[in-house]
Amino acid sequence: MKFIFADSLDFVDPGYDFINDRNTVGRKPYWDDAFPHEILGYAPYHGMLVSRGIVGGGLVKGKYTEPQAMRFRRVGAREFLRLNTPALADLALFGDCGAFTYVAEDVPPYTPADTAEFYDDCGFTHGCSVDHIIFDFDETVSGMEGGSAEARRRFDITLENAAAFREETRHAPYFTPLGVIQGWSPSSMAEAARRLVAMGYDYLAVGGMVPLKSEQIKRCLTAIRDAVPASTRLHILGFAKANEIREFAPFNVTSIDTTSPLLRAFKDDKQNYWLGNGPDLAYYTAIRVPQALENPRLQRHVRQGDFKAERLTRLETSALAALRAYDHDDQDLEGVLETVLDYNAILATGQAYETVRNHPTIEKLRARYRATLADKPWRKCGCRICKDVGIEVMIFRASNRNKRRGIHNLAAFKTVVDALSVNQVEAA
């Protein structure tokens, strides 16, 4: 199984000043920033995926600035992503259309012909056909039963585009075409897969998986596997169950793309820091120390007169100092825990710590933070981020810390995928 990272300009300032919370003087975003494979010194994935909708252009406004989009098209994906070194030359470059970016449109804003041209011009190694995402899902229906009129319309559009895309790429040796599966049930997805194989695809991308639960995804994969030859390769688009990856090994999935390990660093309440150990992952909660003068929740308390800004700033400074002292073995566990919770109580409950010391929310935070601080997982990790910044990687605070933690998570996740792949080979 290959782990493909779905990039969305996820880079960090390599010279960030953590003590003063400042970017490098004169920093130019993108040009001076580092992608995950640059900040770590190696690629924490087997390839990268870029969605056409993220790049933008035409009818779709992407995340890239206009100069960035123009450069991407001019120099190609590999040079733009700075994967053009000998050590990274073999990494796969996947492209898709980014169906989420045009989900509200009546039809996709791209054609099979201009999409094939985009993949070719930008030097992708793999490219997905133009799909139109279906959110309906009913696992109780069989065959081609069920499905709203809109779901069926999108099903037809996706397959019509796949047929045209296959013709556009039939004689193009530059990238591997993937036919995208969309459906409203396991059975309809299996039928889409069967038709795509009949068109000549031997690599299929399963779409619409993001909102589904793990068991629902497994039912879809089971149905698809039953409908296509065993040699057919499968890619899962937007795989959001990264921490359950072991459960999907039996389905012989060739590749997945996901941003989940990175996003969980700052969008999860508990599992922010991942530590890989062979095929297993351990999870830790990052310590929240938001910027007192910038956090909206804390500033609301200031405006309401609940707390003075000076007090919040003092608590923030004390929490950071205590964490850094603890990392240098100059502070004991219970002492740093109390200092951190003194600040977190206001953030979590809107009340002073002395008032809510035994509140259930604080008790849960205390238990999670104690586990993180007691285990010191950042000292167990050998990645360049953890070695360079120490406990800063465990502090939940603004982009440069949070994204570094997310990049670390990518590396941890790759170790798990690699271990699973070895086990699959040995089992075979």
SULLINMO-V45756 format. One record per backbone hydrogen bond with DSSP energy under -0.5 kcal/mol. NH is the residue of the N-H (numbers start at 1). CO is the residue of the C=O. If there is no record, write none. Layout:
nh=(NH	NH)
co=(CO	CO)
This chain:
nh=(2	4	4	5	5	6	6	7	7	11	12	14	14	16	17	18	21	22	27	29	31	32	33	34	36	38	39	40	41	44	46	47	48	49	50	52	54	55	56	57	60	62	63	64	69	70	71	72	73	74	75	76	76	77	78	80	81	82	83	88	89	89	91	92	94	95	96	101	102	103	105	115	116	117	118	119	120	121	122	123	124	125	126	127	128	129	131	138	141	145	152	153	154	155	156	157	158	159	160	161	162	163	164	165	166	167	168	169	170	170	172	173	176	177	178	179	181	189	190	191	192	193	194	195	196	197	198	199	200	200	201	204	205	206	206	207	207	212	217	218	219	220	221	222	223	224	225	226	227	227	228	232	233	235	236	237	237	239	239	240	244	245	247	248	249	251	252	254	255	256	257	258	262	263	264	265	266	267	268	272	272	273	275	276	277	280	282	284	287	288	289	289	292	294	295	299	300	301	302	303	304	305	306	307	312	313	314	315	316	317	318	319	320	321	322	323	324	325	326	327	328	329	330	331	336	337	338	339	340	341	342	343	343	344	345	346	347	348	349	350	350	351	355	356	357	359	363	364	365	366	367	368	369	370	371	372	373	374	375	376	377	379	380	380	381	387	388	389	390	392	393	394	395	396	396	397	397	401	401	402	403	404	405	406	407	408	409	410	411	412	413	414	415	416	417	418	419	420	421	422	423	424	425	426	427	428)
co=(254	2	256	3	47	4	258	5	49	9	34	12	32	13	22	16	17	17	24	27	29	28	28	12	10	35	35	36	37	42	3	3	92	5	94	96	51	51	52	60	57	60	54	54	65	66	67	68	69	70	71	71	72	122	122	76	77	79	78	85	85	86	88	46	48	126	50	98	99	100	102	111	112	113	114	115	116	117	118	120	119	93	93	176	95	178	129	184	138	142	148	149	150	151	152	153	154	155	156	157	158	159	160	161	162	163	164	165	166	167	169	171	125	175	127	203	205	185	186	187	188	189	190	191	192	193	194	195	196	197	196	233	179	204	235	181	205	209	213	214	215	216	217	218	219	220	221	222	223	224	224	229	202	204	255	206	235	236	257	238	241	242	244	245	246	248	249	234	234	2	236	4	259	259	260	262	263	263	264	270	284	284	282	274	280	277	275	273	394	286	287	396	290	291	291	295	296	297	298	299	300	302	301	301	308	309	310	311	312	313	314	315	316	317	318	319	320	321	322	323	324	326	325	325	332	333	334	335	336	337	338	339	340	340	341	343	343	344	345	345	346	345	352	352	353	356	359	360	361	362	363	364	365	366	367	368	369	370	371	372	372	376	376	377	377	383	384	385	386	389	390	391	392	287	394	395	398	397	398	398	399	400	401	402	403	404	405	406	407	408	409	410	411	412	413	414	415	416	417	418	419	420	421	422	423	424)
